[in-house]
Amino acid sequence: MESNQKPLSHEVTDDFLLEPYGYLANNMGKELRRELIVAFNHWLDVPPPKLYIINEVIRMLHNASLIIDDIEDGSAVRRGKPAAHCVFGAPLSINSANFVYFLALQKVLELHHPEAVSIFTEQMIELHRGQGMDIFWRHSSHCPTESEYRTMAVRKTGGLFGLAVRLMQLFSDNKANFKPLVDALGLLFQIRDDYANMVDTSQYRRSKTYADDLTEGKFSFPIVQAIRGHPKDNQVMSIVCQHTTDSFLKRYCVQHMAELGALDRTVEAMAELERQCLDLIREHNGNVHLSEFVHGLARLYRTPDKQLRRHTPSEFDLKSSQKCTNSNSHDSAPESSFATNSNSSHNNLMHS
């Protein structure tokens, strides 16, 4: 009896190659980079067809870079779901992300501007330099200085910010120097991301994603503050080098960082960058959309009455968290007073 079933196709299509990318891209983040582009366009007034292409280029590069980041960092979760490489495997995921890098370059060519490809190349080189610094420190167990960290963050996070603004200016009459503002925004964005990773206790309910910068052995801004600010205290450095997945140990480390004042110094650094951003916006004759964007970022580290958040070790209840760690269910994980009092809108921003 003949079967009517069609033979399986072994053709390798673009749809197959792009599946890891589509898996991540369809799991939407907070679209903060798109908001930033819209805010800058208040100044730049880019023609809509060009702005659409630039938005697409940044979206593609951002999502593709997250796939690579998760592989390099050993991250298992992205935006509340398994990371792309955990679902599709690292080889296909790497190929998919690299494929999208070149599809984005192809879109840049659609802008039909002689400088567009050079700008694309320069900013992508900067992004990879920043990512390379981050990887080197992690794999050599070298804690950078604060100055080195800031250079890395401007390159890594500011790379795509700079790409967006520089491409937009190709089609704008406004040729102002926005680099200081873009760099300050990129640095604020990265430090804020690092801070959220440590204090967003909603992640503790999912246990394995709580303070995963510690699991990855990453020298984030709060960790740099703890280690460099207290060279005789080896506890944080020792825990970072262990790449621990133990939630109780990570909770202890964050509590100790609060004792050392590292979290408060991180808040103060973000507040200073916030001030710099707002001052630079005013120097460019103001931009209500961009000012609102900066104020939105600040909600994570400010109280409802706009005061800076302060962190005490008592926020990180070790006894309760140990009970949670030993339990079969993570639903009973306690929330710190920070989580209880903070604006819930910041939840998951760290994974945008």
LONUFI-93095 format. One record per residue (C-alpha): residue number from 1; x, y, z. Coordinates in steps of 0.2 Angstrom, whole numbers, plus 5000, padded with zeros to 4 digits. Layout:
<sites>
<site><titor>NUM</titor><x>X</x><y>Y</y><z>Z</z></site>
...
</sites>
This chain:
<sites>
<site><titor>1</titor><x>5000</x><y>5000</y><z>5000</z></site>
<site><titor>2</titor><x>5007</x><y>5017</y><z>4994</z></site>
<site><titor>3</titor><x>5008</x><y>5031</y><z>5007</z></site>
<site><titor>4</titor><x>5001</x><y>5048</y><z>5003</z></site>
<site><titor>5</titor><x>5013</x><y>5056</y><z>5015</z></site>
<site><titor>6</titor><x>5025</x><y>5068</y><z>5006</z></site>
<site><titor>7</titor><x>5044</x><y>5065</y><z>5009</z></site>
<site><titor>8</titor><x>5052</x><y>5077</y><z>5022</z></site>
<site><titor>9</titor><x>5061</x><y>5091</y><z>5013</z></site>
<site><titor>10</titor><x>5080</x><y>5093</y><z>5017</z></site>
<site><titor>11</titor><x>5081</x><y>5110</y><z>5009</z></site>
<site><titor>12</titor><x>5089</x><y>5123</y><z>5021</z></site>
<site><titor>13</titor><x>5078</x><y>5138</y><z>5019</z></site>
<site><titor>14</titor><x>5081</x><y>5156</y><z>5027</z></site>
<site><titor>15</titor><x>5066</x><y>5153</y><z>5038</z></site>
<site><titor>16</titor><x>5075</x><y>5138</y><z>5046</z></site>
<site><titor>17</titor><x>5091</x><y>5148</y><z>5048</z></site>
<site><titor>18</titor><x>5082</x><y>5163</y><z>5055</z></site>
<site><titor>19</titor><x>5071</x><y>5153</y><z>5068</z></site>
<site><titor>20</titor><x>5082</x><y>5156</y><z>5083</z></site>
<site><titor>21</titor><x>5082</x><y>5175</y><z>5079</z></site>
<site><titor>22</titor><x>5063</x><y>5174</y><z>5076</z></site>
<site><titor>23</titor><x>5060</x><y>5165</y><z>5092</z></site>
<site><titor>24</titor><x>5069</x><y>5179</y><z>5102</z></site>
<site><titor>25</titor><x>5062</x><y>5194</y><z>5092</z></site>
<site><titor>26</titor><x>5044</x><y>5188</y><z>5093</z></site>
<site><titor>27</titor><x>5046</x><y>5188</y><z>5112</z></site>
<site><titor>28</titor><x>5045</x><y>5207</y><z>5113</z></site>
<site><titor>29</titor><x>5056</x><y>5217</y><z>5126</z></site>
<site><titor>30</titor><x>5052</x><y>5234</y><z>5132</z></site>
<site><titor>31</titor><x>5057</x><y>5242</y><z>5115</z></site>
<site><titor>32</titor><x>5067</x><y>5256</y><z>5124</z></site>
<site><titor>33</titor><x>5078</x><y>5258</y><z>5110</z></site>
<site><titor>34</titor><x>5064</x><y>5262</y><z>5099</z></site>
<site><titor>35</titor><x>5058</x><y>5275</y><z>5112</z></site>
<site><titor>36</titor><x>5075</x><y>5283</y><z>5112</z></site>
<site><titor>37</titor><x>5074</x><y>5285</y><z>5093</z></site>
<site><titor>38</titor><x>5057</x><y>5293</y><z>5093</z></site>
<site><titor>39</titor><x>5063</x><y>5305</y><z>5107</z></site>
<site><titor>40</titor><x>5079</x><y>5310</y><z>5096</z></site>
<site><titor>41</titor><x>5068</x><y>5312</y><z>5081</z></site>
<site><titor>42</titor><x>5060</x><y>5327</y><z>5090</z></site>
<site><titor>43</titor><x>5076</x><y>5336</y><z>5086</z></site>
<site><titor>44</titor><x>5081</x><y>5327</y><z>5070</z></site>
<site><titor>45</titor><x>5064</x><y>5326</y><z>5060</z></site>
<site><titor>46</titor><x>5070</x><y>5312</y><z>5049</z></site>
<site><titor>47</titor><x>5059</x><y>5307</y><z>5034</z></site>
<site><titor>48</titor><x>5048</x><y>5293</y><z>5039</z></site>
<site><titor>49</titor><x>5054</x><y>5280</y><z>5026</z></site>
<site><titor>50</titor><x>5072</x><y>5283</y><z>5032</z></site>
<site><titor>51</titor><x>5067</x><y>5282</y><z>5050</z></site>
<site><titor>52</titor><x>5058</x><y>5266</y><z>5048</z></site>
<site><titor>53</titor><x>5073</x><y>5258</y><z>5040</z></site>
<site><titor>54</titor><x>5084</x><y>5264</y><z>5054</z></site>
<site><titor>55</titor><x>5072</x><y>5257</y><z>5067</z></site>
<site><titor>56</titor><x>5073</x><y>5241</y><z>5059</z></site>
<site><titor>57</titor><x>5092</x><y>5240</y><z>5058</z></site>
<site><titor>58</titor><x>5093</x><y>5244</y><z>5077</z></site>
<site><titor>59</titor><x>5080</x><y>5231</y><z>5081</z></site>
<site><titor>60</titor><x>5088</x><y>5218</y><z>5071</z></site>
<site><titor>61</titor><x>5105</x><y>5221</y><z>5078</z></site>
<site><titor>62</titor><x>5099</x><y>5222</y><z>5096</z></site>
<site><titor>63</titor><x>5090</x><y>5206</y><z>5096</z></site>
<site><titor>64</titor><x>5104</x><y>5197</y><z>5086</z></site>
<site><titor>65</titor><x>5117</x><y>5203</y><z>5099</z></site>
<site><titor>66</titor><x>5106</x><y>5197</y><z>5113</z></site>
<site><titor>67</titor><x>5108</x><y>5179</y><z>5106</z></site>
<site><titor>68</titor><x>5126</x><y>5181</y><z>5105</z></site>
<site><titor>69</titor><x>5127</x><y>5189</y><z>5122</z></site>
<site><titor>70</titor><x>5117</x><y>5174</y><z>5130</z></site>
<site><titor>71</titor><x>5129</x><y>5161</y><z>5123</z></site>
<site><titor>72</titor><x>5145</x><y>5171</y><z>5128</z></site>
<site><titor>73</titor><x>5138</x><y>5174</y><z>5146</z></site>
<site><titor>74</titor><x>5131</x><y>5156</y><z>5148</z></site>
<site><titor>75</titor><x>5113</x><y>5164</y><z>5151</z></site>
<site><titor>76</titor><x>5099</x><y>5151</y><z>5151</z></site>
<site><titor>77</titor><x>5085</x><y>5164</y><z>5152</z></site>
<site><titor>78</titor><x>5080</x><y>5179</y><z>5141</z></site>
<site><titor>79</titor><x>5064</x><y>5189</y><z>5143</z></site>
<site><titor>80</titor><x>5056</x><y>5175</y><z>5154</z></site>
<site><titor>81</titor><x>5059</x><y>5161</y><z>5142</z></site>
<site><titor>82</titor><x>5073</x><y>5149</y><z>5138</z></site>
<site><titor>83</titor><x>5087</x><y>5158</y><z>5129</z></site>
<site><titor>84</titor><x>5088</x><y>5154</y><z>5110</z></site>
<site><titor>85</titor><x>5103</x><y>5143</y><z>5111</z></site>
<site><titor>86</titor><x>5095</x><y>5133</y><z>5124</z></site>
<site><titor>87</titor><x>5081</x><y>5129</y><z>5112</z></site>
<site><titor>88</titor><x>5090</x><y>5128</y><z>5096</z></site>
<site><titor>89</titor><x>5108</x><y>5124</y><z>5101</z></site>
<site><titor>90</titor><x>5123</x><y>5136</y><z>5100</z></site>
<site><titor>91</titor><x>5129</x><y>5133</y><z>5082</z></site>
<site><titor>92</titor><x>5112</x><y>5137</y><z>5074</z></site>
<site><titor>93</titor><x>5109</x><y>5151</y><z>5086</z></site>
<site><titor>94</titor><x>5126</x><y>5159</y><z>5082</z></site>
<site><titor>95</titor><x>5124</x><y>5157</y><z>5063</z></site>
<site><titor>96</titor><x>5106</x><y>5165</y><z>5064</z></site>
<site><titor>97</titor><x>5112</x><y>5180</y><z>5074</z></site>
<site><titor>98</titor><x>5127</x><y>5183</y><z>5062</z></site>
<site><titor>99</titor><x>5115</x><y>5181</y><z>5047</z></site>
<site><titor>100</titor><x>5104</x><y>5195</y><z>5054</z></site>
<site><titor>101</titor><x>5120</x><y>5206</y><z>5057</z></site>
<site><titor>102</titor><x>5122</x><y>5205</y><z>5038</z></site>
<site><titor>103</titor><x>5103</x><y>5207</y><z>5034</z></site>
<site><titor>104</titor><x>5104</x><y>5223</y><z>5044</z></site>
<site><titor>105</titor><x>5119</x><y>5229</y><z>5034</z></site>
<site><titor>106</titor><x>5109</x><y>5225</y><z>5019</z></site>
<site><titor>107</titor><x>5095</x><y>5236</y><z>5025</z></site>
<site><titor>108</titor><x>5108</x><y>5250</y><z>5029</z></site>
<site><titor>109</titor><x>5112</x><y>5250</y><z>5010</z></site>
<site><titor>110</titor><x>5094</x><y>5254</y><z>5007</z></site>
<site><titor>111</titor><x>5097</x><y>5271</y><z>5015</z></site>
<site><titor>112</titor><x>5107</x><y>5275</y><z>4999</z></site>
<site><titor>113</titor><x>5119</x><y>5286</y><z>5008</z></site>
<site><titor>114</titor><x>5138</x><y>5285</y><z>5005</z></site>
<site><titor>115</titor><x>5142</x><y>5287</y><z>5024</z></site>
<site><titor>116</titor><x>5129</x><y>5275</y><z>5031</z></site>
<site><titor>117</titor><x>5140</x><y>5259</y><z>5029</z></site>
<site><titor>118</titor><x>5155</x><y>5267</y><z>5037</z></site>
<site><titor>119</titor><x>5145</x><y>5273</y><z>5052</z></site>
<site><titor>120</titor><x>5137</x><y>5255</y><z>5053</z></site>
<site><titor>121</titor><x>5155</x><y>5247</y><z>5053</z></site>
<site><titor>122</titor><x>5162</x><y>5260</y><z>5066</z></site>
<site><titor>123</titor><x>5148</x><y>5257</y><z>5078</z></site>
<site><titor>124</titor><x>5148</x><y>5238</y><z>5077</z></site>
<site><titor>125</titor><x>5167</x><y>5238</y><z>5080</z></site>
<site><titor>126</titor><x>5164</x><y>5248</y><z>5095</z></site>
<site><titor>127</titor><x>5151</x><y>5237</y><z>5101</z></site>
<site><titor>128</titor><x>5162</x><y>5222</y><z>5099</z></site>
<site><titor>129</titor><x>5176</x><y>5230</y><z>5108</z></site>
<site><titor>130</titor><x>5165</x><y>5234</y><z>5123</z></site>
<site><titor>131</titor><x>5159</x><y>5216</y><z>5123</z></site>
<site><titor>132</titor><x>5176</x><y>5209</y><z>5122</z></site>
<site><titor>133</titor><x>5182</x><y>5220</y><z>5137</z></site>
<site><titor>134</titor><x>5168</x><y>5212</y><z>5147</z></site>
<site><titor>135</titor><x>5172</x><y>5194</y><z>5141</z></site>
<site><titor>136</titor><x>5191</x><y>5197</y><z>5145</z></site>
<site><titor>137</titor><x>5188</x><y>5203</y><z>5163</z></site>
<site><titor>138</titor><x>5176</x><y>5188</y><z>5166</z></site>
<site><titor>139</titor><x>5187</x><y>5175</y><z>5159</z></site>
<site><titor>140</titor><x>5203</x><y>5182</y><z>5167</z></site>
<site><titor>141</titor><x>5194</x><y>5185</y><z>5184</z></site>
<site><titor>142</titor><x>5201</x><y>5203</y><z>5183</z></site>
<site><titor>143</titor><x>5190</x><y>5216</y><z>5191</z></site>
<site><titor>144</titor><x>5191</x><y>5232</y><z>5181</z></site>
<site><titor>145</titor><x>5193</x><y>5250</y><z>5188</z></site>
<site><titor>146</titor><x>5177</x><y>5261</y><z>5187</z></site>
<site><titor>147</titor><x>5185</x><y>5271</y><z>5173</z></site>
<site><titor>148</titor><x>5188</x><y>5255</y><z>5163</z></site>
<site><titor>149</titor><x>5170</x><y>5249</y><z>5166</z></site>
<site><titor>150</titor><x>5164</x><y>5266</y><z>5160</z></site>
<site><titor>151</titor><x>5174</x><y>5264</y><z>5144</z></site>
<site><titor>152</titor><x>5167</x><y>5247</y><z>5141</z></site>
<site><titor>153</titor><x>5149</x><y>5252</y><z>5144</z></site>
<site><titor>154</titor><x>5150</x><y>5267</y><z>5132</z></site>
<site><titor>155</titor><x>5157</x><y>5255</y><z>5119</z></site>
<site><titor>156</titor><x>5145</x><y>5241</y><z>5122</z></site>
<site><titor>157</titor><x>5128</x><y>5249</y><z>5126</z></site>
<site><titor>158</titor><x>5132</x><y>5266</y><z>5118</z></site>
<site><titor>159</titor><x>5137</x><y>5257</y><z>5101</z></site>
<site><titor>160</titor><x>5119</x><y>5255</y><z>5095</z></site>
<site><titor>161</titor><x>5113</x><y>5271</y><z>5103</z></site>
<site><titor>162</titor><x>5127</x><y>5280</y><z>5093</z></site>
<site><titor>163</titor><x>5123</x><y>5270</y><z>5077</z></site>
<site><titor>164</titor><x>5105</x><y>5276</y><z>5078</z></site>
<site><titor>165</titor><x>5108</x><y>5294</y><z>5081</z></site>
<site><titor>166</titor><x>5122</x><y>5295</y><z>5068</z></site>
<site><titor>167</titor><x>5112</x><y>5287</y><z>5055</z></site>
<site><titor>168</titor><x>5097</x><y>5298</y><z>5059</z></site>
<site><titor>169</titor><x>5108</x><y>5314</y><z>5057</z></site>
<site><titor>170</titor><x>5113</x><y>5309</y><z>5039</z></site>
<site><titor>171</titor><x>5095</x><y>5313</y><z>5035</z></site>
<site><titor>172</titor><x>5093</x><y>5328</y><z>5046</z></site>
<site><titor>173</titor><x>5098</x><y>5347</y><z>5045</z></site>
<site><titor>174</titor><x>5103</x><y>5346</y><z>5064</z></site>
<site><titor>175</titor><x>5121</x><y>5341</y><z>5064</z></site>
<site><titor>176</titor><x>5124</x><y>5345</y><z>5083</z></site>
<site><titor>177</titor><x>5136</x><y>5335</y><z>5092</z></site>
<site><titor>178</titor><x>5126</x><y>5323</y><z>5102</z></site>
<site><titor>179</titor><x>5140</x><y>5311</y><z>5107</z></site>
<site><titor>180</titor><x>5142</x><y>5316</y><z>5125</z></site>
<site><titor>181</titor><x>5123</x><y>5314</y><z>5127</z></site>
<site><titor>182</titor><x>5123</x><y>5297</y><z>5119</z></site>
<site><titor>183</titor><x>5138</x><y>5291</y><z>5129</z></site>
<site><titor>184</titor><x>5129</x><y>5297</y><z>5145</z></site>
<site><titor>185</titor><x>5113</x><y>5288</y><z>5140</z></site>
<site><titor>186</titor><x>5122</x><y>5272</y><z>5136</z></site>
<site><titor>187</titor><x>5132</x><y>5272</y><z>5152</z></site>
<site><titor>188</titor><x>5116</x><y>5276</y><z>5162</z></site>
<site><titor>189</titor><x>5107</x><y>5262</y><z>5153</z></site>
<site><titor>190</titor><x>5121</x><y>5249</y><z>5157</z></site>
<site><titor>191</titor><x>5123</x><y>5254</y><z>5175</z></site>
<site><titor>192</titor><x>5104</x><y>5253</y><z>5178</z></site>
<site><titor>193</titor><x>5104</x><y>5236</y><z>5170</z></site>
<site><titor>194</titor><x>5117</x><y>5230</y><z>5182</z></site>
<site><titor>195</titor><x>5108</x><y>5238</y><z>5197</z></site>
<site><titor>196</titor><x>5092</x><y>5230</y><z>5192</z></site>
<site><titor>197</titor><x>5100</x><y>5213</y><z>5191</z></site>
<site><titor>198</titor><x>5105</x><y>5214</y><z>5209</z></site>
<site><titor>199</titor><x>5090</x><y>5222</y><z>5217</z></site>
<site><titor>200</titor><x>5075</x><y>5216</y><z>5207</z></site>
<site><titor>201</titor><x>5069</x><y>5203</y><z>5219</z></site>
<site><titor>202</titor><x>5054</x><y>5198</y><z>5208</z></site>
<site><titor>203</titor><x>5068</x><y>5188</y><z>5199</z></site>
<site><titor>204</titor><x>5071</x><y>5179</y><z>5215</z></site>
<site><titor>205</titor><x>5054</x><y>5171</y><z>5213</z></site>
<site><titor>206</titor><x>5061</x><y>5162</y><z>5198</z></site>
<site><titor>207</titor><x>5077</x><y>5158</y><z>5208</z></site>
<site><titor>208</titor><x>5088</x><y>5154</y><z>5193</z></site>
<site><titor>209</titor><x>5088</x><y>5171</y><z>5186</z></site>
<site><titor>210</titor><x>5090</x><y>5180</y><z>5202</z></site>
<site><titor>211</titor><x>5107</x><y>5190</y><z>5202</z></site>
<site><titor>212</titor><x>5113</x><y>5180</y><z>5187</z></site>
<site><titor>213</titor><x>5127</x><y>5192</y><z>5184</z></site>
<site><titor>214</titor><x>5135</x><y>5183</y><z>5199</z></site>
<site><titor>215</titor><x>5132</x><y>5166</y><z>5191</z></site>
<site><titor>216</titor><x>5140</x><y>5173</y><z>5175</z></site>
<site><titor>217</titor><x>5155</x><y>5180</y><z>5184</z></site>
<site><titor>218</titor><x>5152</x><y>5197</y><z>5177</z></site>
<site><titor>219</titor><x>5160</x><y>5212</y><z>5184</z></site>
<site><titor>220</titor><x>5145</x><y>5223</y><z>5184</z></site>
<site><titor>221</titor><x>5145</x><y>5241</y><z>5191</z></site>
<site><titor>222</titor><x>5139</x><y>5236</y><z>5209</z></site>
<site><titor>223</titor><x>5152</x><y>5222</y><z>5209</z></site>
<site><titor>224</titor><x>5166</x><y>5234</y><z>5204</z></site>
<site><titor>225</titor><x>5160</x><y>5246</y><z>5217</z></site>
<site><titor>226</titor><x>5161</x><y>5232</y><z>5231</z></site>
<site><titor>227</titor><x>5178</x><y>5225</y><z>5225</z></site>
<site><titor>228</titor><x>5187</x><y>5241</y><z>5221</z></site>
<site><titor>229</titor><x>5180</x><y>5251</y><z>5235</z></site>
<site><titor>230</titor><x>5185</x><y>5238</y><z>5248</z></site>
<site><titor>231</titor><x>5201</x><y>5229</y><z>5242</z></site>
<site><titor>232</titor><x>5204</x><y>5220</y><z>5259</z></site>
<site><titor>233</titor><x>5187</x><y>5212</y><z>5258</z></site>
<site><titor>234</titor><x>5188</x><y>5196</y><z>5247</z></site>
<site><titor>235</titor><x>5170</x><y>5190</y><z>5249</z></site>
<site><titor>236</titor><x>5162</x><y>5197</y><z>5234</z></site>
<site><titor>237</titor><x>5177</x><y>5193</y><z>5222</z></site>
<site><titor>238</titor><x>5177</x><y>5175</y><z>5229</z></site>
<site><titor>239</titor><x>5158</x><y>5173</y><z>5226</z></site>
<site><titor>240</titor><x>5160</x><y>5180</y><z>5208</z></site>
<site><titor>241</titor><x>5174</x><y>5169</y><z>5203</z></site>
<site><titor>242</titor><x>5163</x><y>5153</y><z>5209</z></site>
<site><titor>243</titor><x>5150</x><y>5157</y><z>5196</z></site>
<site><titor>244</titor><x>5137</x><y>5150</y><z>5208</z></site>
<site><titor>245</titor><x>5119</x><y>5146</y><z>5205</z></site>
<site><titor>246</titor><x>5115</x><y>5145</y><z>5223</z></site>
<site><titor>247</titor><x>5102</x><y>5158</y><z>5227</z></site>
<site><titor>248</titor><x>5105</x><y>5158</y><z>5245</z></site>
<site><titor>249</titor><x>5124</x><y>5162</y><z>5242</z></site>
<site><titor>250</titor><x>5119</x><y>5175</y><z>5229</z></site>
<site><titor>251</titor><x>5107</x><y>5183</y><z>5241</z></site>
<site><titor>252</titor><x>5121</x><y>5184</y><z>5254</z></site>
<site><titor>253</titor><x>5132</x><y>5192</y><z>5242</z></site>
<site><titor>254</titor><x>5120</x><y>5206</y><z>5237</z></site>
<site><titor>255</titor><x>5117</x><y>5209</y><z>5256</z></site>
<site><titor>256</titor><x>5135</x><y>5210</y><z>5259</z></site>
<site><titor>257</titor><x>5136</x><y>5223</y><z>5244</z></site>
<site><titor>258</titor><x>5123</x><y>5233</y><z>5253</z></site>
<site><titor>259</titor><x>5134</x><y>5232</y><z>5269</z></site>
<site><titor>260</titor><x>5149</x><y>5239</y><z>5259</z></site>
<site><titor>261</titor><x>5138</x><y>5253</y><z>5252</z></site>
<site><titor>262</titor><x>5141</x><y>5247</y><z>5234</z></site>
<site><titor>263</titor><x>5122</x><y>5248</y><z>5230</z></site>
<site><titor>264</titor><x>5121</x><y>5266</y><z>5237</z></site>
<site><titor>265</titor><x>5136</x><y>5271</y><z>5227</z></site>
<site><titor>266</titor><x>5128</x><y>5263</y><z>5211</z></site>
<site><titor>267</titor><x>5112</x><y>5274</y><z>5214</z></site>
<site><titor>268</titor><x>5122</x><y>5289</y><z>5216</z></site>
<site><titor>269</titor><x>5132</x><y>5286</y><z>5200</z></site>
<site><titor>270</titor><x>5115</x><y>5284</y><z>5191</z></site>
<site><titor>271</titor><x>5108</x><y>5300</y><z>5198</z></site>
<site><titor>272</titor><x>5124</x><y>5309</y><z>5193</z></site>
<site><titor>273</titor><x>5122</x><y>5302</y><z>5175</z></site>
<site><titor>274</titor><x>5104</x><y>5307</y><z>5175</z></site>
<site><titor>275</titor><x>5108</x><y>5325</y><z>5180</z></site>
<site><titor>276</titor><x>5121</x><y>5325</y><z>5166</z></site>
<site><titor>277</titor><x>5109</x><y>5319</y><z>5153</z></site>
<site><titor>278</titor><x>5096</x><y>5332</y><z>5158</z></site>
<site><titor>279</titor><x>5109</x><y>5346</y><z>5158</z></site>
<site><titor>280</titor><x>5115</x><y>5340</y><z>5140</z></site>
<site><titor>281</titor><x>5097</x><y>5340</y><z>5134</z></site>
<site><titor>282</titor><x>5094</x><y>5358</y><z>5140</z></site>
<site><titor>283</titor><x>5110</x><y>5363</y><z>5131</z></site>
<site><titor>284</titor><x>5102</x><y>5357</y><z>5115</z></site>
<site><titor>285</titor><x>5087</x><y>5368</y><z>5118</z></site>
<site><titor>286</titor><x>5077</x><y>5355</y><z>5127</z></site>
<site><titor>287</titor><x>5067</x><y>5339</y><z>5122</z></site>
<site><titor>288</titor><x>5052</x><y>5335</y><z>5132</z></site>
<site><titor>289</titor><x>5051</x><y>5317</y><z>5125</z></site>
<site><titor>290</titor><x>5069</x><y>5313</y><z>5129</z></site>
<site><titor>291</titor><x>5068</x><y>5321</y><z>5146</z></site>
<site><titor>292</titor><x>5053</x><y>5310</y><z>5150</z></site>
<site><titor>293</titor><x>5063</x><y>5295</y><z>5144</z></site>
<site><titor>294</titor><x>5077</x><y>5299</y><z>5156</z></site>
<site><titor>295</titor><x>5064</x><y>5301</y><z>5170</z></site>
<site><titor>296</titor><x>5057</x><y>5284</y><z>5166</z></site>
<site><titor>297</titor><x>5074</x><y>5276</y><z>5168</z></site>
<site><titor>298</titor><x>5076</x><y>5285</y><z>5185</z></site>
<site><titor>299</titor><x>5060</x><y>5277</y><z>5192</z></site>
<site><titor>300</titor><x>5070</x><y>5261</y><z>5196</z></site>
<site><titor>301</titor><x>5082</x><y>5270</y><z>5208</z></site>
<site><titor>302</titor><x>5071</x><y>5283</y><z>5215</z></site>
<site><titor>303</titor><x>5056</x><y>5282</y><z>5227</z></site>
<site><titor>304</titor><x>5039</x><y>5288</y><z>5222</z></site>
<site><titor>305</titor><x>5043</x><y>5305</y><z>5230</z></site>
<site><titor>306</titor><x>5058</x><y>5306</y><z>5218</z></site>
<site><titor>307</titor><x>5071</x><y>5303</y><z>5232</z></site>
<site><titor>308</titor><x>5086</x><y>5291</y><z>5229</z></site>
<site><titor>309</titor><x>5083</x><y>5274</y><z>5235</z></site>
<site><titor>310</titor><x>5095</x><y>5268</y><z>5249</z></site>
<site><titor>311</titor><x>5098</x><y>5250</y><z>5253</z></site>
<site><titor>312</titor><x>5101</x><y>5242</y><z>5270</z></site>
<site><titor>313</titor><x>5107</x><y>5224</y><z>5273</z></site>
<site><titor>314</titor><x>5090</x><y>5220</y><z>5281</z></site>
<site><titor>315</titor><x>5081</x><y>5221</y><z>5264</z></site>
<site><titor>316</titor><x>5089</x><y>5205</y><z>5259</z></site>
<site><titor>317</titor><x>5082</x><y>5193</y><z>5272</z></site>
<site><titor>318</titor><x>5094</x><y>5178</y><z>5272</z></site>
<site><titor>319</titor><x>5083</x><y>5167</y><z>5284</z></site>
<site><titor>320</titor><x>5068</x><y>5168</y><z>5273</z></site>
<site><titor>321</titor><x>5077</x><y>5166</y><z>5257</z></site>
<site><titor>322</titor><x>5086</x><y>5150</y><z>5264</z></site>
<site><titor>323</titor><x>5069</x><y>5143</y><z>5268</z></site>
<site><titor>324</titor><x>5064</x><y>5147</y><z>5250</z></site>
<site><titor>325</titor><x>5079</x><y>5139</y><z>5243</z></site>
<site><titor>326</titor><x>5076</x><y>5123</y><z>5252</z></site>
<site><titor>327</titor><x>5058</x><y>5123</y><z>5247</z></site>
<site><titor>328</titor><x>5051</x><y>5113</y><z>5233</z></site>
<site><titor>329</titor><x>5041</x><y>5129</y><z>5227</z></site>
<site><titor>330</titor><x>5049</x><y>5146</y><z>5223</z></site>
<site><titor>331</titor><x>5032</x><y>5154</y><z>5225</z></site>
<site><titor>332</titor><x>5035</x><y>5158</y><z>5243</z></site>
<site><titor>333</titor><x>5051</x><y>5168</y><z>5240</z></site>
<site><titor>334</titor><x>5050</x><y>5184</y><z>5250</z></site>
<site><titor>335</titor><x>5051</x><y>5201</y><z>5242</z></site>
<site><titor>336</titor><x>5062</x><y>5215</y><z>5250</z></site>
<site><titor>337</titor><x>5055</x><y>5231</y><z>5256</z></site>
<site><titor>338</titor><x>5063</x><y>5238</y><z>5240</z></site>
<site><titor>339</titor><x>5052</x><y>5227</y><z>5229</z></site>
<site><titor>340</titor><x>5037</x><y>5231</y><z>5239</z></site>
<site><titor>341</titor><x>5039</x><y>5249</y><z>5239</z></site>
<site><titor>342</titor><x>5046</x><y>5251</y><z>5221</z></site>
<site><titor>343</titor><x>5036</x><y>5255</y><z>5205</z></site>
<site><titor>344</titor><x>5032</x><y>5238</y><z>5198</z></site>
<site><titor>345</titor><x>5035</x><y>5245</y><z>5180</z></site>
<site><titor>346</titor><x>5053</x><y>5242</y><z>5182</z></site>
<site><titor>347</titor><x>5050</x><y>5223</y><z>5182</z></site>
<site><titor>348</titor><x>5058</x><y>5214</y><z>5168</z></site>
<site><titor>349</titor><x>5067</x><y>5230</y><z>5161</z></site>
<site><titor>350</titor><x>5083</x><y>5222</y><z>5164</z></site>
<site><titor>351</titor><x>5079</x><y>5209</y><z>5150</z></site>
<site><titor>352</titor><x>5074</x><y>5222</y><z>5137</z></site>
</sites>
